Amino acid sequence: MKSSNYTVKNLKDTFGVSGRLDSEYYQEKYDKLFEKLSSNNCDKLSDLVTIKKSIEPEVQAIRQKEHRL
């Protein structure tokens, strides 16, 4: 039998801060990663580059196919 692995978070401290609701983002492994990065004085990627939303090829192909129907 598999053991359950879950994390309980406060909405105010999660979505209220990050704007994200996806469960993947709130896994304990990422909390540990961000904690480790913070303790090493790393720059945030958004402070180094301009991040633009890109086109995802798979999604674009599906939309083109739907448009043809």
C-alpha positions in Angstrom: 0.0 0.0 0.0 1.3 3.5 -0.9 1.6 6.1 1.8 -0.1 9.4 1.3 2.1 12.4 0.9 0.3 15.7 1.2 0.9 19.3 2.4 -1.6 21.6 4.1 -1.2 25.3 3.3 -3.1 28.4 4.2 -4.8 30.1 1.2 -3.7 33.5 2.3 0.0 32.4 2.5 -0.1 30.6 -0.9 -2.5 31.9 -3.5 -2.5 35.3 -1.9 1.3 35.5 -2.3 2.0 33.5 -5.5 -1.3 33.7 -7.4 -1.0 30.0 -8.1 -3.5 27.2 -7.2 -1.8 24.2 -8.8 -0.9 21.5 -6.3 2.5 20.7 -8.0 3.8 24.2 -7.0 3.1 23.5 -3.3 5.0 20.2 -2.9 7.3 20.1 0.1 10.3 19.5 -2.2 9.9 22.9 -3.7 9.6 24.5 -0.3 13.0 23.0 0.5 14.4 24.1 -2.8 13.3 27.7 -2.4 14.6 27.7 1.2 18.0 26.5 0.0 18.1 29.0 -2.8 17.2 31.9 -0.5 19.9 30.9 2.0 22.5 31.1 -0.8 21.7 34.7 -1.9 20.6 33.7 -5.4 18.9 36.2 -7.7 15.4 35.5 -8.9 15.2 34.7 -12.6 12.7 37.5 -13.1 15.3 40.0 -11.8 17.8 38.8 -14.5 15.7 38.5 -17.6 12.3 39.5 -19.0 10.0 36.5 -19.1 7.5 36.4 -21.9 4.8 33.8 -22.4 5.8 31.6 -25.2 3.7 29.5 -27.6 3.5 25.8 -26.7 3.8 23.8 -30.0 1.5 21.1 -28.8 -1.2 23.5 -27.8 -0.8 25.5 -31.0 -1.2 22.3 -33.1 -4.4 21.4 -31.3 -5.9 24.9 -31.8 -5.0 24.8 -35.5 -6.7 21.4 -35.8 -9.8 22.6 -34.0 -9.9 25.7 -36.2 -9.9 23.5 -39.4 -13.0 21.5 -38.1 
